[in-house]
Amino acid sequence: MLLIGQYDSPFVRRVAVTLKTYDLAYEHAPWSTFGDAEKIARYNPLRRVPTLVLDDGAALVDSAGILAVLDALVGPGKAVLARSGADGVENLRICGFASGAADKTVSLIYERVLRETPFPLWVDRCRAQIREALSLLEAARAARPTPFLFDERPSHADVMLATMYRLLREALPGEFDFAAWPALGRHSELCERLPAFAEACQPFNGPSRP
Ligand SMILES: N[C@@H](CCC(=O)N[C@@H](CS)C(=O)NCC(=O)O)C(=O)O
């Protein structure tokens, strides 16, 4: 398998953490969505990451769909990041809000970096969406007494929470009051200590205006 994209993307990173957790071998092409767009286009006309090229040449896009394929590939016994039943619903709920906050973080980064004069209405909207989603996620994390969200082991929701939080902290450090989200800060520290997170890690290397 070939994973395309840099580890400063929370979406690429969640796929890499899953591949590593499941002991699935892969090659990594750390291509930039802007600088290496034409290389990515050979596999994915959207020129987006993550793109996961399977051994039969099929290219998968969208991290949630990629994780569903990886869970199915290893099977229920080995898909240790997946959850079922009531935990499965909560897992998807938290993944949805955390990946949505990551989407809005990426939008805000592009607005700040790529546009000569950021559009205030869009900046304010993204900031409010991120801040309020993070408050919802802070409450969800604080309400759970276990080391990770559901038990002693990380889930896909734990991974998405932590990869989103790291992007937000690194890319937009002055934009939010991170002290308002202490449970998310502790959660991030716990996840970042896991070997799979440490191996799939790079400092933020955002887009630049051509
Ligand atoms: N919903 C997608 C989001 C992926 C995404 O936003 N990727 C960004 C990098 S973090 C990207 O490819 N940006 C370039 C573009 O959208 O043109 C997923 O979960 O994989």
The ligand as a Gaussian input file, in Angstrom:
#p B3LYP/6-31G(d) Opt

LIG

0 1
 N      -12.692000      14.675000       4.563000
 C      -11.342000      14.500000       4.102000
 C      -10.548000      15.766000       4.361000
 C       -9.148000      15.710000       3.763000
 C       -8.506000      17.085000       3.696000
 O       -9.081000      18.109000       4.083000
 N       -7.269000      17.098000       3.218000
 C       -6.576000      18.356000       2.991000
 C       -5.205000      18.323000       3.673000
 S       -5.360000      18.287000       5.441000
 C       -6.358000      18.541000       1.496000
 O       -6.211000      17.571000       0.767000
 N       -6.349000      19.803000       1.043000
 C       -6.136000      20.179000      -0.333000
 C       -7.436000      20.451000      -1.043000
 O       -8.524000      20.264000      -0.454000
 O       -7.383000      20.871000      -2.187000
 C      -10.725000      13.289000       4.830000
 O      -11.207000      12.930000       5.919000
 O       -9.797000      12.665000       4.292000

